[in-house]
Amino acid sequence: MLGENHLLTQEFPEYLAAIIELKSTNNTFCLMAKRYHQLDHQIRGFEQNEVPISDEHFIELKAERAVLKDQLYQLLVSHSKQSG
């Protein structure tokens, strides 16, 4: 599971159309998605270099990614309800 990719389109395949639409129409979503992908890239780099799991910075990055993922998911659900 080292370096597992957490792309939004892989995390939420059922929201692929909403992800594409929101990235081009919702600036907040777009900025959050960019930050999420930056974090994911950074975390995968740490995992591939086998950074100790107890590393505080690593733990903080993973926590921030989890929060962002949850917020992005809420936006996707909300968007889907509005357009559905």
N, C-alpha and C positions, 0 to 999 in steps of 0.2 A: 504493500500500500504506500510505499515511499513515493513522494512526489505526485500524489493523486491530484488530478485536476478538478477544481470545483467551479468550472465555468457556469455562469447562470443558465445558459441554454442546456447544460447537462444536469444541473440541479433541478431545474423546473421545465422539463421538455414540454409539458402541457401548456406552458405559457410562452412558447416560442414567438408567436405572433405579437403578443403583448410586449415582450421584451424588445423586439425590433421596433415596434411602434413607439413605445415610451422612450427609447434611446434617442429617437429623432424628434419627439414632440415635447418631452418633459425634461427640462434642464436639471431639476433636482434629481430625478431618477438617473439621468445620464451621469451626473457628477458622482452620485453614490455608486453606480455600477463601475465607473472608472476606478474609484478608490477600492472597491471590492476586488477588482481584478489585480490592482497593484499589490494589495495585501496577499492575495492568493499566490501571486508570482513570488513574492518575498518568502512566504511560508514554505512553498515548495522548494525554493532554493535552500532554506534552512534544513528541510527534511532530507534533501539529497546530500547535503554536507554533514548529515547526522549530528546536528546540534543537540546537546542534551535536552531532553524533554523538560527538565526543571528550569531551563533558562527563562528568566522572568520576562525579558523582552519578547521572546518567542510566544510565551503564554499570553501576553498582552495583545500581540498581533492576532493570535487565533481568536481571542475573545472579541476583538473589534470586528474581525471578519464575521463571526457568528451574529453579532448585533446587526451589522449591515445586511447580512443575508436575510435576517428576519424582517428588517424594515423594507427591503426590496420586495420580499414576498408579500408583505401587507399592501404595498403599492400595486403589485401585479393583481392580487385578489380584488382590490378596490376597483382597478381599471377594468377588469374583466366583468365585474358586476354592472358597471356603468355602461359598457359597450355591449353587454349581452342581453 
